[in-house]
Amino acid sequence: MSAIRTAEPFGEGVPFGDPGWYTKFNSPYYTQSHVEYRAKVRAFVEKEIMPHTHEWDEKKSLPLELYRKTYEAGILPGVVGSPWAGGMGAHLDVKGPKDFDYFHELIILDEFGRCGSGGVLWGLLEGVHIGLPPVLNFGSEDLRERCGLRVLRGEATICLCITEPYAGSDVANIRCTAKKSNCGNFYVVDGEKKWITNGVWADYFTVAVRTGGSGMGGISLLLIEKTMPGVQCRRMDCMGVWASGTSFITFENVKVPVGNLIGAENNGFKYIMHNFNHERWGFVVQANRFARVCYEEAFKYAHRRRTFGKRLVEHPVIRAKLADMVRQIDATHHQMENITYQMCTMPKEQSAKALAGITALAKVQSTKVFEYCAREAAQIFGGASYVRGGQGEKVERLYRDVRAYAIPGGSEEIMMDLGVRQAMKEWDAVQSRM
């Protein structure tokens, strides 16, 4: 399919309130399929998500029927990467867009981000986005059909369990153990997981466990089910992302059939790393739309609010704040689209190595821009941004969500170090050939 060169303006028309290709700018990345899918996703978000976002955030939960609705709208199977539904599309009643690619997935995450709630995005999409790909990419056909199809259809939910009280970004040092029984028919799992998105209502847990020795070479992935005795979940009260069901999970003498092993034993670290680029790219998309939401809300408010006899936007200091927000948001968006293009055009094994560093740096860029825009938008709103609900609702909520994007999925400090270390490896490789 050929990329669009011109398009009818789309959206509310706030300057820079949407990506450039929504308005007057040509793009080499998007096709008519993307244009049509964008309209479909926005219509769903505006009808089914945005009117209820504040209520769901305050209740700290989502209605379970929302997962099914999102599937029936042809959206939920689109957040596990390309191809559509992780290759399980033939088993689904809902078909994906023509020539589905990562730009379609970008549209989903970006459009859902307009609701201005990390909790709603994580509660509805993030568990599927990060928890299901290991099952679809490396699990047995039985796991793909028994778990994968139920989750893709919105009939069940899933979460990814890696982080522990003792190991966050340091994945290689997790302590949760899985010891094979003497009969060889099941693993016995003992350990704890912390800050697990969707844990309180998940039916399935993609769990990193230690089946071998120390370090990355001793890690496996198991699919644990909520109904297995010994699984306990407790909600954690966190600063932000309230509707995402952040949980502390305990596994005590949980017997897991060996058939629930994802891929090969002691290969789990490789499977985790395989999806980290995809996970972090998803953070970039979400964080940058949230930054854009902060800007858009501030831009509109600055045209309504009057101080000292004139509108806020007529004060140069306010225009400077808006300009600083826009230049950072759009620069980040262009970097994100470039990475997405590489994801669409590179072989997956090549992209896993080539994009690790730049994606890590893009995550840092997007979360820092998000934090900056949340602060500046709050300054423009003043006291209205300090109240839950009302005119500053989105800004107040997103300010609380900032840390949930800057720390999980690899903290800013570790991501920056990863980006430079990868650059050093590439440089060393170049030097060795000279």
C-alpha positions as CSV (number, residue, x, y, z in Angstrom):
1,M,0.0,0.0,0.0
2,S,1.3,3.5,-0.8
3,A,1.7,6.1,1.8
4,I,-0.6,9.0,1.9
5,R,0.7,12.4,0.8
6,T,-2.3,14.5,1.6
7,A,-5.2,14.0,4.0
8,E,-8.2,15.8,5.3
9,P,-7.7,17.4,8.7
10,F,-8.7,15.1,11.5
11,G,-9.4,15.9,15.1
12,E,-10.4,19.0,17.1
13,G,-8.0,21.3,15.3
14,V,-6.0,22.5,18.3
15,P,-2.6,23.4,16.8
16,F,-0.1,20.6,17.7
17,G,-2.9,18.9,19.6
18,D,-2.5,15.9,17.3
19,P,0.4,14.5,15.4
20,G,1.3,16.3,12.2
21,W,-0.1,13.8,9.8
22,Y,-3.6,14.4,11.3
23,T,-3.5,18.0,10.0
24,K,-1.7,19.5,7.1
25,F,1.6,17.6,6.8
26,N,2.4,14.8,4.4
27,S,3.8,11.5,5.8
28,P,5.8,8.6,4.3
29,Y,4.5,6.3,7.0
30,Y,0.8,6.1,6.9
31,T,-1.6,4.6,4.4
32,Q,-5.3,4.8,3.8
33,S,-5.6,1.7,6.0
34,H,-4.1,3.8,8.9
35,V,-6.4,6.7,8.1
36,E,-9.5,4.5,8.4
37,Y,-8.3,2.7,11.5
38,R,-7.5,6.0,13.2
39,A,-11.1,7.1,12.7
40,K,-12.4,3.8,14.0
41,V,-10.3,3.8,17.1
42,R,-11.0,7.5,17.9
43,A,-14.8,6.9,17.6
44,F,-14.5,4.0,20.1
45,V,-12.4,5.9,22.6
46,E,-14.7,9.0,22.5
47,K,-17.8,6.8,23.0
48,E,-16.7,4.0,25.3
49,I,-13.7,5.4,27.2
50,M,-13.5,9.2,27.6
51,P,-16.9,9.7,29.2
52,H,-16.1,7.2,32.0
53,T,-12.4,7.8,32.6
54,H,-12.7,9.9,35.7
55,E,-15.2,7.5,37.2
56,W,-13.1,4.4,36.5
57,D,-10.0,6.1,37.9
58,E,-11.7,7.1,41.1
59,K,-13.1,3.6,41.5
60,K,-9.7,2.1,40.7
61,S,-11.1,-0.5,38.4
62,L,-12.6,-1.1,35.0
63,P,-15.8,-2.9,34.0
64,L,-14.9,-6.4,32.8
65,E,-17.2,-6.1,29.8
66,L,-14.9,-3.4,28.5
67,Y,-12.4,-6.0,27.4
68,R,-15.0,-7.8,25.3
69,K,-16.2,-4.5,23.8
70,T,-12.6,-3.5,22.9
71,Y,-12.2,-6.9,21.2
72,E,-15.5,-6.6,19.3
73,A,-14.4,-3.2,18.1
74,G,-11.3,-4.8,16.4
75,I,-8.8,-3.1,18.8
76,L,-7.7,-5.4,21.6
77,P,-5.9,-8.0,19.4
78,G,-3.9,-5.1,17.9
79,V,-1.7,-4.4,21.0
80,V,0.5,-7.6,20.9
81,G,2.6,-6.4,17.9
82,S,2.7,-7.4,14.3
83,P,1.2,-9.6,12.8
84,W,-2.4,-9.0,13.8
85,A,-3.3,-10.9,17.0
86,G,0.2,-12.3,17.2
87,G,-0.5,-14.7,14.4
88,M,-3.7,-16.0,15.9
89,G,-6.1,-13.9,13.8
90,A,-7.4,-16.9,11.9
91,H,-9.0,-18.1,15.1
92,L,-10.8,-14.8,15.8
93,D,-14.2,-13.5,14.6
94,V,-12.8,-10.0,14.4
95,K,-10.4,-9.2,11.6
96,G,-7.6,-6.6,11.7
97,P,-6.9,-3.8,9.4
98,K,-5.5,-4.5,6.0
99,D,-1.7,-5.0,6.1
100,F,-1.7,-4.5,9.9
101,D,1.7,-3.2,11.2
102,Y,3.2,-1.4,14.1
103,F,1.8,2.0,12.9
104,H,-1.7,0.6,13.5
105,E,-0.6,-0.4,17.0
106,L,0.9,3.0,17.5
107,I,-2.5,4.5,16.5
108,I,-4.3,2.4,19.2
109,L,-2.0,3.4,22.0
110,D,-1.9,7.0,20.9
111,E,-5.6,7.4,20.5
112,F,-6.4,5.7,23.8
113,G,-3.9,8.0,25.4
114,R,-6.3,10.9,24.7
115,C,-8.3,9.9,27.7
116,G,-5.5,11.2,29.9
117,S,-5.3,8.2,32.2
118,G,-2.3,5.8,32.5
119,G,-4.5,3.7,34.8
120,V,-7.1,3.2,32.1
121,L,-4.6,2.4,29.4
122,W,-2.7,0.0,31.7
123,G,-5.8,-1.6,33.1
124,L,-7.3,-2.3,29.6
125,L,-4.4,-2.6,27.2
126,E,-1.0,-2.9,29.0
127,G,-1.6,-6.3,30.6
128,V,-2.2,-7.7,27.1
129,H,0.5,-5.6,25.5
130,I,3.3,-6.9,27.8
131,G,1.9,-10.1,29.3
132,L,0.6,-12.0,26.3
133,P,3.4,-11.7,23.6
134,P,5.7,-14.2,25.4
135,V,2.8,-16.7,25.3
136,L,2.0,-16.0,21.6
137,N,5.7,-15.9,20.5
138,F,7.2,-18.8,22.5
139,G,4.3,-20.8,24.1
140,S,3.0,-24.1,23.0
141,E,0.0,-24.4,20.7
142,D,-2.0,-25.5,23.7
143,L,-1.1,-22.3,25.7
144,R,-1.6,-20.1,22.6
145,E,-5.1,-21.4,22.2
146,R,-6.1,-22.0,25.8
147,C,-4.8,-18.7,27.1
148,G,-4.0,-16.5,24.1
149,L,-7.4,-16.7,22.4
150,R,-9.3,-16.1,25.6
151,V,-7.3,-12.9,26.3
152,L,-7.4,-11.7,22.7
153,R,-11.2,-12.1,22.8
154,G,-11.5,-10.1,26.0
155,E,-12.8,-13.2,27.9
156,A,-9.8,-13.3,30.3
157,T,-7.1,-11.0,31.4
158,I,-3.3,-11.5,31.8
159,C,-0.4,-9.8,33.5
160,L,3.4,-9.9,33.3
161,C,5.1,-10.8,36.6
162,I,8.8,-10.0,36.6
163,T,9.5,-7.3,39.2
164,E,10.1,-8.4,42.8
165,P,10.6,-6.6,46.0
166,Y,14.4,-7.3,45.5
167,A,14.8,-7.0,41.8
168,G,13.2,-4.5,39.4
169,S,15.2,-3.5,36.4
170,D,17.8,-6.1,37.5
171,V,15.9,-8.9,35.9
172,A,18.8,-11.4,36.0
173,N,18.7,-11.5,39.8
174,I,15.0,-12.5,40.5
175,R,14.5,-14.9,43.4
176,C,11.1,-16.4,42.7
177,T,11.8,-20.2,42.3
178,A,10.2,-23.0,40.4
179,K,11.4,-26.4,41.4
180,K,10.4,-29.4,39.3
181,S,8.7,-32.2,41.3
182,N,10.2,-35.6,41.7
183,C,7.6,-37.0,39.3
184,G,8.5,-34.4,36.7
185,N,4.9,-33.5,36.1
186,F,4.8,-30.0,37.6
187,Y,6.9,-27.1,39.0
188,V,6.5,-25.9,42.6
189,V,6.6,-22.1,42.6
190,D,7.5,-20.0,45.6
191,G,8.2,-16.3,45.7
192,E,6.9,-12.8,45.5
193,K,6.2,-10.3,42.7
194,K,5.6,-6.6,43.2
195,W,4.1,-3.6,41.3
196,I,2.3,-6.0,38.9
197,T,-0.1,-4.2,36.6
198,N,-3.5,-5.9,36.4
199,G,-2.6,-8.5,39.0
200,V,-5.7,-8.1,41.2
201,W,-8.1,-9.2,38.4
202,A,-5.8,-11.2,36.1
203,D,-6.8,-14.7,35.2
204,Y,-3.3,-15.6,33.9
205,F,0.2,-14.6,35.0
206,T,3.3,-14.7,32.8
207,V,5.8,-15.3,35.5
208,A,9.6,-15.1,35.5
209,V,10.9,-17.8,37.8
210,R,14.3,-19.3,38.7
211,T,14.6,-22.9,37.5
212,G,18.4,-23.0,37.2
213,G,21.4,-21.4,38.7
214,S,22.1,-17.7,39.4
215,G,22.0,-15.0,36.7
216,M,20.1,-14.8,33.5
217,G,20.9,-18.3,32.4
218,G,18.7,-19.8,35.2
219,I,15.4,-18.0,34.4
220,S,12.3,-19.5,32.8
221,L,8.8,-18.3,32.1
222,L,5.7,-20.1,33.4
223,L,2.1,-19.4,32.8
224,I,0.4,-19.5,36.2
225,E,-3.4,-19.4,36.5
226,K,-5.4,-17.6,39.1
227,T,-7.3,-20.8,40.0
228,M,-4.1,-22.6,41.1
229,P,-4.0,-23.0,44.9
230,G,-1.3,-20.8,46.5
231,V,-1.8,-17.7,44.4
232,Q,-2.6,-14.6,46.4
233,C,-3.0,-11.0,45.1
234,R,-3.2,-7.8,47.1
235,R,-3.8,-4.4,45.6
236,M,-1.1,-1.8,46.1
237,D,-2.2,1.8,46.7
238,C,0.1,3.8,44.5
239,M,0.6,7.5,43.5
240,G,-0.9,7.0,40.1
241,V,-2.3,4.7,37.4
242,W,-5.1,3.9,39.9
243,A,-7.3,1.9,37.5
244,S,-4.5,-0.5,36.6
245,G,-4.8,-2.9,39.5
246,T,-1.2,-2.6,40.6
247,S,-0.6,-5.7,42.9
248,F,1.6,-7.5,45.3
249,I,1.5,-11.2,44.4
250,T,2.6,-14.1,46.5
251,F,3.1,-17.7,45.1
252,E,3.2,-20.2,47.9
253,N,3.8,-23.9,47.0
254,V,1.9,-23.4,43.7
255,K,1.9,-26.5,41.6
256,V,2.1,-25.6,37.9
257,P,1.9,-28.3,35.2
258,V,5.1,-28.6,33.1
259,G,2.9,-28.0,30.1
260,N,2.6,-24.4,31.3
261,L,6.3,-23.7,30.7
262,I,6.7,-21.0,28.0
263,G,9.3,-22.1,25.6
264,A,12.4,-24.0,26.8
265,E,13.5,-24.2,30.4
266,N,16.2,-21.6,31.4
267,N,15.5,-19.6,28.2
268,G,13.2,-17.2,29.9
269,F,15.6,-14.2,30.1
270,K,15.9,-14.3,26.3
271,Y,12.1,-14.3,26.0
272,I,11.8,-11.4,28.3
273,M,14.3,-9.3,26.4
274,H,12.6,-10.2,23.1
275,N,9.5,-8.2,24.2
276,F,11.3,-5.4,26.1
277,N,11.8,-3.2,23.0
278,H,8.1,-3.6,22.2
279,E,7.1,-2.8,25.8
280,R,9.3,0.3,26.0
281,W,8.2,1.5,22.6
282,G,4.6,1.3,24.0
283,F,5.7,3.5,26.9
284,V,7.1,6.0,24.4
285,V,3.8,6.2,22.5
286,Q,1.7,6.6,25.6
287,A,4.0,9.0,27.4
288,N,4.2,11.3,24.4
289,R,0.5,11.4,23.9
290,F,0.0,12.2,27.6
291,A,2.5,15.1,27.2
292,R,0.4,16.2,24.2
293,V,-2.8,16.0,26.2
294,C,-1.2,18.2,28.9
295,Y,-0.3,20.7,26.2
296,E,-3.7,20.6,24.5
297,E,-5.5,21.0,27.8
298,A,-3.3,24.0,28.7
299,F,-3.6,25.6,25.3
300,K,-7.4,25.5,25.5
301,Y,-7.5,26.7,29.1
302,A,-5.1,29.5,28.3
303,H,-7.7,30.8,25.8
304,R,-10.5,30.7,28.3
305,R,-8.9,31.9,31.5
306,R,-8.4,35.7,32.0
307,T,-5.9,37.4,34.3
308,F,-5.0,41.0,34.7
309,G,-7.6,42.0,32.1
310,K,-6.5,39.6,29.3
311,R,-6.5,36.0,28.4
312,L,-3.6,33.8,29.7
313,V,-2.5,33.1,26.2
314,E,-1.9,36.8,25.6
315,H,0.9,36.8,28.2
316,P,4.3,36.1,26.6
317,V,5.4,33.9,29.5
318,I,2.5,31.5,28.9
319,R,3.1,31.4,25.2
320,A,6.7,30.5,25.9
321,K,5.6,27.6,28.1
322,L,3.3,26.3,25.3
323,A,6.1,26.6,22.7
324,D,8.6,24.7,24.9
325,M,6.0,21.9,25.3
326,V,5.3,21.7,21.6
327,R,8.9,21.6,20.4
328,Q,9.7,18.7,22.8
329,I,6.5,16.7,22.0
330,D,6.9,16.9,18.2
331,A,10.6,16.1,18.3
332,T,9.9,13.0,20.4
333,H,7.0,12.0,18.1
334,H,9.3,12.1,15.0
335,Q,11.9,9.9,16.8
336,M,9.1,7.5,17.8
337,E,7.8,7.3,14.2
338,N,11.3,6.6,12.9
339,I,11.7,3.7,15.4
340,T,8.3,2.4,14.4
341,Y,9.3,2.4,10.8
342,Q,12.4,0.3,11.7
343,M,10.2,-2.1,13.6
344,C,8.0,-2.5,10.4
345,T,10.9,-3.0,8.0
346,M,13.7,-4.8,9.9
347,P,13.7,-8.5,10.5
348,K,12.7,-9.1,14.1
349,E,16.0,-10.7,15.1
350,Q,17.9,-7.7,13.7
351,S,15.6,-5.1,15.2
352,A,15.9,-6.7,18.6
353,K,19.6,-5.8,18.7
354,A,19.6,-2.7,16.5
355,L,16.7,-0.9,18.3
356,A,17.4,-1.7,21.9
357,G,19.6,1.3,22.6
358,I,17.6,3.9,20.7
359,T,14.3,2.6,22.1
360,A,15.7,2.9,25.6
361,L,16.8,6.5,25.0
362,A,13.4,7.3,23.4
363,K,11.7,6.0,26.6
364,V,13.8,8.4,28.6
365,Q,13.1,11.2,26.2
366,S,9.3,10.7,26.2
367,T,9.0,10.4,30.0
368,K,11.1,13.5,30.6
369,V,9.0,15.4,28.1
370,F,5.8,14.0,29.8
371,E,7.1,15.2,33.2
372,Y,8.0,18.6,31.9
373,C,4.6,19.1,30.1
374,A,2.7,17.9,33.2
375,R,4.4,20.4,35.3
376,E,4.0,23.3,32.9
377,A,0.4,22.5,32.2
378,A,-0.2,22.5,36.0
379,Q,1.4,25.9,36.2
380,I,-0.9,27.2,33.5
381,F,-3.9,25.8,35.2
382,G,-2.8,27.0,38.6
383,G,-5.1,25.8,41.4
384,A,-7.5,24.1,39.0
385,S,-4.8,21.4,38.4
386,Y,-4.7,20.7,42.1
387,V,-8.3,19.4,42.2
388,R,-9.4,15.9,41.2
389,G,-12.1,16.5,38.6
390,G,-13.2,19.7,37.0
391,Q,-11.3,21.7,34.4
392,G,-7.9,20.4,35.4
393,E,-8.9,16.8,35.7
394,K,-6.6,15.4,33.1
395,V,-3.6,17.4,34.1
396,E,-4.0,16.5,37.8
397,R,-4.3,12.9,37.0
398,L,-1.5,12.8,34.6
399,Y,0.8,14.6,37.0
400,R,0.3,11.6,39.4
401,D,1.0,9.1,36.5
402,V,4.4,10.5,35.5
403,R,6.5,8.3,37.8
404,A,4.7,5.2,36.6
405,Y,6.2,5.9,33.2
406,A,9.7,7.1,34.3
407,I,10.5,4.1,36.5
408,P,8.8,0.8,35.2
409,G,10.0,-0.9,32.1
410,G,13.5,0.2,32.9
411,S,14.2,3.3,34.9
412,E,15.6,6.5,33.2
413,E,19.0,5.9,34.6
414,I,19.3,2.3,33.4
415,M,17.8,3.2,30.0
416,M,20.4,5.9,29.5
417,D,23.2,3.6,30.4
418,L,21.8,0.9,28.1
419,G,21.7,3.4,25.2
420,V,25.3,4.4,25.6
421,R,26.5,0.9,26.3
422,Q,24.9,-0.3,23.0
423,A,26.6,2.6,21.2
424,M,29.9,1.6,22.7
425,K,29.5,-2.0,21.4
426,E,28.7,-0.8,17.9
427,W,31.7,1.5,18.0
428,D,33.9,-1.4,19.2
429,A,32.6,-3.5,16.3
430,V,33.4,-0.8,13.8
431,Q,37.0,-0.4,15.2
432,S,37.6,-4.1,15.1
433,R,36.9,-4.2,11.3
434,M,39.3,-1.3,10.6
